[in-house]
């Protein structure tokens, strides 16, 4: 079995898509998954990711398992499945014969994953990181994505023009540095993503 993940992110440029792919690969490799059995397809916008996922479902090989990975954008209501969240928020209809595991969410955005690992942030941004500007570690997945992104930018504002956090290349470089074990402890939806990969690949 090989898992192909259609991920929101990477923008429109080839270089940014490469950085996006590398960032996600590095993260899951640190969680113990071999690269040869995982593939990330950066799709740019979330609608494009969903359309690419649906196309892959129609053309999939028997040994390939397509997965959709997008920002939840908004906090996820308790006991709500990923597909139900996407139906309510984006009006996306779950394709036929698709399992719950095939919709995975970054709650509420990729920056939540980054903010969950304070050790990685210190290692990347150094002494100029203003940790007091970060959101509390508890219940990080319940913060609005704009608050998460703004807090990360404020906390790294004094790190210098070429080092402060910014979506794009820099964001994927930081993603490579985070510890998946730390994220599993603090983020239930990240834990679900890793447990899905474990179920499929081990």
C-alpha positions as CSV (number, residue, x, y, z in Angstrom):
1,X,0.0,0.0,0.0
2,X,1.1,3.5,-0.9
3,X,-0.5,6.6,0.5
4,X,-0.8,9.7,-1.7
5,X,-1.8,12.8,0.1
6,X,-3.4,15.7,-1.7
7,X,-2.4,18.7,0.5
8,X,-3.6,22.3,0.6
9,X,-0.5,24.5,0.2
10,X,2.4,25.2,-2.1
11,X,0.9,28.2,-4.0
12,X,1.3,28.3,-7.7
13,X,5.0,28.2,-8.2
14,X,7.1,25.1,-8.9
15,X,9.7,26.1,-6.3
16,X,7.1,26.6,-3.5
17,X,5.4,23.3,-4.3
18,X,8.8,21.6,-4.0
19,X,9.4,23.2,-0.6
20,X,5.9,22.2,0.5
21,X,6.4,18.6,-0.5
22,X,9.8,18.5,1.3
23,X,8.3,20.0,4.5
24,X,5.6,17.4,4.8
25,X,7.9,14.5,3.8
26,X,10.4,15.5,6.4
27,X,7.7,15.7,9.1
28,X,6.3,12.2,8.5
29,X,9.8,10.7,8.0
30,X,10.6,11.8,11.5
31,X,7.4,9.9,12.6
32,X,9.0,6.8,11.2
33,X,7.3,6.4,7.8
34,X,9.5,5.4,4.8
35,X,9.4,8.0,2.0
36,X,8.9,5.3,-0.7
37,X,5.5,4.5,0.6
38,X,4.3,8.1,1.0
39,X,3.7,10.8,-1.6
40,X,2.6,14.4,-1.0
41,X,1.0,16.3,-3.9
42,X,0.9,20.1,-3.1
43,X,-2.2,21.5,-4.8
44,X,-2.2,25.2,-3.9
45,X,-5.7,26.2,-2.8
46,X,-8.1,24.0,-0.9
47,X,-10.7,23.7,-3.7
48,X,-7.9,22.5,-6.1
49,X,-6.8,19.9,-3.4
50,X,-10.3,18.5,-3.2
51,X,-10.8,18.4,-7.0
52,X,-7.4,16.7,-7.4
53,X,-8.3,14.2,-4.7
54,X,-11.6,13.4,-6.5
55,X,-9.8,12.9,-9.8
56,X,-7.3,10.5,-8.1
57,X,-10.2,8.4,-6.7
58,X,-11.4,7.7,-10.2
59,X,-7.9,6.8,-11.6
60,X,-6.4,5.1,-8.5
61,X,-4.4,1.9,-8.6
62,X,-5.4,-0.9,-6.3
63,X,-2.3,-0.3,-4.2
64,X,-2.7,3.4,-3.8
65,X,-4.7,5.1,-1.0
66,X,-5.6,8.7,-1.8
67,X,-5.9,11.1,1.2
68,X,-7.1,14.7,1.4
69,X,-5.3,17.0,3.8
70,X,-6.5,20.5,4.2
71,X,-6.8,23.2,6.8
72,X,-10.0,23.0,8.8
73,X,-10.1,26.9,8.5
74,X,-12.5,27.0,11.5
75,X,-12.5,25.1,14.8
76,X,-14.0,21.7,14.5
77,X,-17.1,21.0,16.6
78,X,-16.8,18.2,19.1
79,X,-17.8,14.8,17.8
80,X,-17.9,16.1,14.2
81,X,-16.2,14.0,11.5
82,X,-13.9,15.6,9.0
83,X,-16.3,15.0,6.1
84,X,-19.2,16.6,8.1
85,X,-17.0,19.6,8.9
86,X,-16.1,20.0,5.3
87,X,-19.7,19.6,4.2
88,X,-20.9,22.3,6.6
89,X,-18.0,24.7,6.0
90,X,-17.2,24.3,2.3
91,X,-20.3,22.5,1.0
92,X,-18.1,19.6,-0.1
93,X,-19.9,16.3,-0.7
94,X,-18.1,13.2,0.5
95,X,-17.5,11.0,-2.6
96,X,-19.0,7.6,-2.7
97,X,-17.0,4.6,-1.2
98,X,-14.6,7.0,0.6
99,X,-13.7,6.3,4.2
100,X,-13.5,8.7,7.1
101,X,-9.7,8.3,7.1
102,X,-9.5,9.8,3.7
103,X,-10.3,13.3,5.0
104,X,-7.7,14.7,7.3
105,X,-7.6,18.2,8.7
106,X,-5.0,20.6,9.9
107,X,-6.9,22.2,12.7
108,X,-7.2,25.0,12.2
109,X,-4.2,25.5,9.9
110,X,-0.6,24.4,9.3
111,X,0.6,27.2,11.6
112,X,-1.1,25.4,14.5
113,X,1.2,22.5,13.9
114,X,4.2,24.8,13.9
115,X,3.1,26.7,17.1
116,X,2.6,23.4,19.0
117,X,6.3,22.7,19.2
118,X,7.9,25.5,21.2
119,X,11.3,23.7,21.3
120,X,11.4,23.8,17.5
121,X,10.4,27.4,17.4
122,X,13.3,28.3,19.7
123,X,15.7,26.3,17.6
124,X,14.7,28.0,14.4
125,X,14.1,31.5,15.5
126,X,16.6,31.8,18.4
127,X,16.8,34.2,21.3
128,X,14.7,36.9,19.5
129,X,11.6,34.7,19.6
130,X,9.0,36.5,21.7
131,X,7.3,33.5,23.3
132,X,4.8,35.6,25.2
133,X,3.2,36.5,21.9
134,X,2.4,32.9,21.1
135,X,-1.0,31.4,22.0
136,X,-1.3,29.1,25.0
137,X,-0.4,25.5,24.2
138,X,-3.6,24.1,25.6
139,X,-6.4,23.6,23.1
140,X,-4.5,25.1,20.2
141,X,-6.8,23.5,17.7
142,X,-9.7,25.7,18.9
143,X,-8.1,29.0,17.9
144,X,-9.2,30.8,14.8
145,X,-6.6,30.4,12.1
146,X,-6.1,34.2,11.8
147,X,-5.3,34.4,15.5
148,X,-2.8,31.6,15.1
149,X,-1.1,33.1,12.0
150,X,-1.0,36.6,13.5
151,X,0.4,35.3,16.8
152,X,3.2,33.5,15.0
153,X,4.1,36.5,13.0
154,X,4.1,38.8,16.1
155,X,6.3,36.3,18.0
156,X,8.9,36.3,15.3
157,X,8.7,39.9,14.3
158,X,12.0,40.8,16.0
159,X,13.9,37.9,14.5
160,X,14.9,40.0,11.4
161,X,13.5,40.5,7.9
162,X,14.9,37.3,6.5
163,X,14.1,35.1,9.5
164,X,10.6,36.2,10.8
165,X,7.8,33.8,10.1
166,X,6.1,34.2,6.7
167,X,3.9,31.9,4.8
168,X,5.7,30.3,1.9
169,X,9.2,28.9,1.8
170,X,9.9,29.9,5.3
171,X,6.8,28.2,6.7
172,X,7.8,24.9,5.1
173,X,11.3,25.1,6.4
174,X,9.9,25.6,10.0
175,X,7.5,22.6,9.4
176,X,10.6,20.4,8.7
177,X,11.9,21.2,12.2
178,X,8.9,20.3,14.3
179,X,8.8,17.1,16.3
180,X,5.8,14.8,15.4
181,X,5.8,13.3,18.8
182,X,5.2,16.7,20.4
183,X,2.4,17.4,17.9
184,X,0.8,14.0,18.7
185,X,0.7,14.9,22.4
186,X,-0.9,18.3,21.8
187,X,-3.0,18.1,18.7
188,X,-5.8,15.5,18.4
189,X,-6.2,15.9,14.6
190,X,-2.5,15.6,13.9
191,X,-2.5,12.5,16.1
192,X,-5.4,11.1,14.0
193,X,-3.4,11.8,10.8
194,X,-0.4,9.9,12.1
195,X,-2.6,7.0,13.4
196,X,-4.2,6.8,10.0
197,X,-0.8,6.4,8.4
198,X,0.2,3.8,10.9
199,X,-2.9,1.8,10.2
200,X,-2.2,1.9,6.5
201,X,1.5,1.5,6.3
202,X,2.5,-0.7,9.3
